[in-house]
């Protein structure tokens, strides 16, 4: 069962940046926007040392954690080798310029 929640407008998320939203039961969620206006969402916590991914650098479909440079794939939350781990990601949809998360 889907629980889509309107989060913000696409324009509220900076290109190659993020916006953080607080969600009951899920904590802080980082919403990312790529250079091609794709939107992704995941917990705002790196699996390595809990670094704030929302403060990381977005490149392609990856974000680099600002603490120790771990790279996390925005599409599925998987950490890029040689590091290992995963970040919980959330389904996203964009309708009429608005971003919705499936919580």
Secondary structure, 3 states (H helix, E strand, C coil): CCCEEEEEEHHHCCCCEEEEEEECCCEEEEEEECCCCCEEEEECCCCCCCCCHHHCEEECCEEECCCCCCEEECCCCEECCCCCCECCEECEEEECCEEEEEC
